[in-house]
Amino acid sequence: MGRFLGIELSDPGPVLKYVVGGVELKEWITSRRSGDQTQVERHFYVPAHDQPLTLVAGWGRETRLSASVQGNGSVQHSNQDGINFITLPASQSPVKLLVRNCLGVKMTVPEMTPAGTPDVTFEIPKATRWTEAVTTSGKVDPNTKDAYAIEDIPLPNPNPWKRNVRVADLAFLDDQGNAAAVTMDGDVWLVSGLKGDLKTVTWKRYASGLHEP
Protein backbone atom coordinates (compact mmCIF):
# COMPACT_ATOMS: atom_id res chain seq x y z
CA MET A 1 0.00 0.00 0.00
CA GLY A 2 1.12 3.54 -0.70
CA ARG A 3 0.51 6.74 1.23
CA PHE A 4 0.84 10.31 -0.04
CA LEU A 5 2.80 12.61 2.28
CA GLY A 6 2.75 15.96 0.52
CA ILE A 7 4.44 18.28 -1.93
CA GLU A 8 7.77 19.95 -1.17
CA LEU A 9 8.92 23.08 -2.99
CA SER A 10 12.53 22.54 -4.08
CA ASP A 11 14.96 23.81 -6.70
CA PRO A 12 14.00 21.12 -9.25
CA GLY A 13 10.39 22.27 -8.83
CA PRO A 14 7.53 20.63 -6.90
CA VAL A 15 8.68 17.34 -5.35
CA LEU A 16 6.11 14.66 -4.54
CA LYS A 17 6.66 12.74 -1.31
CA TYR A 18 4.98 9.40 -0.67
CA VAL A 19 5.56 6.05 1.04
CA VAL A 20 5.52 2.74 -0.85
CA GLY A 21 6.25 -0.52 0.94
CA GLY A 22 7.52 1.37 3.98
CA VAL A 23 10.02 3.36 1.84
CA GLU A 24 9.69 7.16 1.61
CA LEU A 25 10.18 8.22 -2.01
CA LYS A 26 10.66 11.62 -3.60
CA GLU A 27 9.69 12.24 -7.22
CA TRP A 28 9.94 15.25 -9.52
CA ILE A 29 9.20 15.64 -13.22
CA THR A 30 11.06 17.51 -15.97
CA SER A 31 10.95 17.54 -19.77
CA ARG A 32 13.59 17.89 -22.44
CA ARG A 33 14.00 18.03 -26.20
CA SER A 34 16.22 15.48 -27.93
CA GLY A 35 16.34 16.22 -31.64
CA ASP A 36 12.74 16.32 -32.80
CA GLN A 37 11.51 14.38 -29.77
CA THR A 38 9.95 15.53 -26.54
CA GLN A 39 10.87 13.40 -23.54
CA VAL A 40 9.17 13.46 -20.16
CA GLU A 41 11.59 12.60 -17.35
CA ARG A 42 10.50 11.23 -14.00
CA HIS A 43 13.21 11.49 -11.34
CA PHE A 44 13.05 9.38 -8.17
CA TYR A 45 15.11 9.53 -5.00
CA VAL A 46 14.92 6.07 -3.44
CA PRO A 47 16.54 5.52 -0.03
CA ALA A 48 17.93 2.17 1.07
CA HIS A 49 15.27 -0.54 0.80
CA ASP A 50 15.31 -4.22 1.72
CA GLN A 51 12.84 -5.42 -0.90
CA PRO A 52 12.38 -4.87 -4.66
CA LEU A 53 10.24 -1.91 -5.71
CA THR A 54 8.24 -1.95 -8.94
CA LEU A 55 6.99 1.10 -10.82
CA VAL A 56 4.13 0.85 -13.30
CA ALA A 57 5.59 3.21 -15.87
CA GLY A 58 2.64 3.49 -18.22
CA TRP A 59 1.03 1.92 -21.22
CA GLY A 60 2.76 1.83 -24.56
CA ARG A 61 5.55 0.39 -26.62
CA GLU A 62 8.68 -0.63 -24.79
CA THR A 63 10.82 1.32 -27.28
CA ARG A 64 9.27 4.57 -26.02
CA LEU A 65 10.65 4.08 -22.52
CA SER A 66 14.15 4.28 -21.05
CA ALA A 67 15.22 3.75 -17.44
CA SER A 68 18.58 4.28 -15.77
CA VAL A 69 19.81 4.14 -12.20
CA GLN A 70 22.57 6.07 -10.47
CA GLY A 71 24.12 4.54 -7.39
CA ASN A 72 24.97 1.06 -6.22
CA GLY A 73 22.15 -0.71 -7.96
CA SER A 74 20.58 -1.84 -11.20
CA VAL A 75 17.24 -1.52 -12.93
CA GLN A 76 15.05 -4.04 -14.73
CA HIS A 77 12.61 -3.06 -17.46
CA SER A 78 9.82 -5.36 -18.67
CA ASN A 79 6.70 -5.03 -20.79
CA GLN A 80 3.68 -7.21 -20.13
CA ASP A 81 0.65 -6.92 -22.39
CA GLY A 82 1.66 -3.39 -23.32
CA ILE A 83 2.23 -2.23 -19.73
CA ASN A 84 5.74 -1.11 -18.81
CA PHE A 85 7.21 -2.12 -15.45
CA ILE A 86 10.43 -0.77 -13.90
CA THR A 87 11.85 -2.81 -11.02
CA LEU A 88 14.55 -1.74 -8.58
CA PRO A 89 16.16 -4.62 -6.68
CA ALA A 90 16.78 -4.28 -2.95
CA SER A 91 19.64 -1.90 -2.16
CA GLN A 92 21.56 -1.13 1.02
CA SER A 93 22.28 2.44 -0.16
CA PRO A 94 20.21 5.21 -1.79
CA VAL A 95 19.82 5.33 -5.55
CA LYS A 96 18.50 7.76 -8.12
CA LEU A 97 16.12 6.42 -10.74
CA LEU A 98 15.47 8.24 -14.01
CA VAL A 99 12.59 7.13 -16.25
CA ARG A 100 12.29 8.77 -19.65
CA ASN A 101 9.10 8.51 -21.67
CA CYS A 102 9.29 9.49 -25.33
CA LEU A 103 6.29 11.08 -27.01
CA GLY A 104 7.59 10.01 -30.42
CA VAL A 105 7.78 6.64 -32.10
CA LYS A 106 11.05 5.38 -30.63
CA MET A 107 13.40 6.52 -27.88
CA THR A 108 16.62 7.88 -29.39
CA VAL A 109 18.49 8.29 -26.09
CA PRO A 110 19.85 4.85 -25.11
CA GLU A 111 19.43 3.44 -21.64
CA MET A 112 22.50 4.22 -19.57
CA THR A 113 23.70 3.27 -16.12
CA PRO A 114 26.36 5.77 -14.99
CA ALA A 115 29.56 4.20 -13.73
CA GLY A 116 30.88 4.80 -10.25
CA THR A 117 29.11 5.79 -7.08
CA PRO A 118 27.56 9.26 -6.97
CA ASP A 119 26.85 11.37 -3.92
CA VAL A 120 24.53 9.00 -2.11
CA THR A 121 23.00 11.71 0.08
CA PHE A 122 21.03 13.06 -2.90
CA GLU A 123 19.98 16.13 -0.99
CA ILE A 124 17.27 18.09 -2.83
CA PRO A 125 17.79 21.78 -1.96
CA LYS A 126 14.63 23.37 -0.72
CA ALA A 127 13.48 26.53 -2.42
CA THR A 128 11.75 29.53 -0.87
CA ARG A 129 9.04 31.06 -3.01
CA TRP A 130 8.87 34.36 -1.13
CA THR A 131 12.33 35.44 -0.04
CA GLU A 132 11.56 39.05 0.87
CA ALA A 133 10.43 40.20 4.29
CA VAL A 134 8.43 43.24 5.38
CA THR A 135 9.33 45.14 8.54
CA THR A 136 6.97 47.27 10.59
CA SER A 137 7.43 49.16 13.86
CA GLY A 138 4.93 48.84 16.67
CA LYS A 139 4.06 50.98 19.67
CA VAL A 140 4.15 49.70 23.23
CA ASP A 141 1.31 50.75 25.53
CA PRO A 142 2.84 53.16 28.06
CA ASN A 143 0.36 52.02 30.67
CA THR A 144 2.08 48.67 31.15
CA LYS A 145 0.85 48.41 34.73
CA ASP A 146 -2.78 48.43 33.68
CA ALA A 147 -4.68 45.16 33.67
CA TYR A 148 -5.56 45.63 30.01
CA ALA A 149 -2.83 46.94 27.67
CA ILE A 150 -3.23 47.78 23.99
CA GLU A 151 -0.22 47.68 21.67
CA ASP A 152 -0.34 48.91 18.09
CA ILE A 153 1.42 46.69 15.55
CA PRO A 154 1.03 47.83 11.91
CA LEU A 155 0.32 45.16 9.32
CA PRO A 156 2.66 44.58 6.35
CA ASN A 157 0.74 46.85 4.01
CA PRO A 158 1.91 47.53 1.37
CA ASN A 159 3.98 44.45 0.51
CA PRO A 160 5.81 43.21 -2.63
CA TRP A 161 2.95 40.86 -3.56
CA LYS A 162 0.18 43.47 -3.17
CA ARG A 163 -1.63 41.20 -0.74
CA ASN A 164 -4.34 42.65 1.44
CA VAL A 165 -3.35 41.51 4.92
CA ARG A 166 -6.47 41.09 7.04
CA VAL A 167 -5.44 38.98 10.02
CA ALA A 168 -8.02 36.36 10.97
CA ASP A 169 -6.04 34.61 13.70
CA LEU A 170 -2.66 34.72 15.41
CA ALA A 171 -0.88 31.81 17.10
CA PHE A 172 2.31 32.27 19.10
CA LEU A 173 4.98 29.65 18.40
CA ASP A 174 7.09 30.32 21.51
CA ASP A 175 7.73 32.93 24.19
CA GLN A 176 10.37 34.72 22.11
CA GLY A 177 7.93 36.81 20.09
CA ASN A 178 7.53 34.45 17.13
CA ALA A 179 4.05 33.79 15.78
CA ALA A 180 2.09 32.65 12.75
CA ALA A 181 -0.66 34.86 11.37
CA VAL A 182 -3.35 33.70 8.96
CA THR A 183 -5.32 36.14 6.83
CA MET A 184 -8.84 36.20 5.43
CA ASP A 185 -7.35 36.15 1.93
CA GLY A 186 -5.73 32.76 2.56
CA ASP A 187 -2.11 33.67 3.37
CA VAL A 188 0.04 32.51 6.27
CA TRP A 189 2.70 34.91 7.55
CA LEU A 190 5.51 34.16 9.99
CA VAL A 191 5.92 37.06 12.37
CA SER A 192 8.93 37.76 14.59
CA GLY A 193 9.77 40.58 16.97
CA LEU A 194 6.50 40.51 18.94
CA LYS A 195 8.37 41.12 22.16
CA GLY A 196 10.06 43.97 23.96
CA ASP A 197 9.88 47.42 22.37
CA LEU A 198 8.29 46.19 19.12
CA LYS A 199 10.57 48.46 17.09
CA THR A 200 11.34 45.72 14.53
CA VAL A 201 8.46 43.41 13.71
CA THR A 202 9.30 41.21 10.70
CA TRP A 203 6.67 39.64 8.48
CA LYS A 204 7.56 36.82 6.09
CA ARG A 205 5.01 35.29 3.76
CA TYR A 206 5.01 31.54 4.30
CA ALA A 207 2.02 30.02 2.48
CA SER A 208 -0.85 31.04 0.25
CA GLY A 209 -3.97 29.64 -1.38
CA LEU A 210 -6.03 28.72 1.68
CA HIS A 211 -9.76 29.42 1.55
CA GLU A 212 -10.79 31.85 4.27
CA PRO A 213 -8.98 29.99 7.07
Helices and strands as residue ranges (DSSP letters): E 2-10, E 13-20, E 23-34, E 37-46, E 53-59, G 62-64, E 65-71, E 76-80, E 83-88, E 95-102, E 134-136, E 167-172, E 179-183, E 188-192, E 201-207
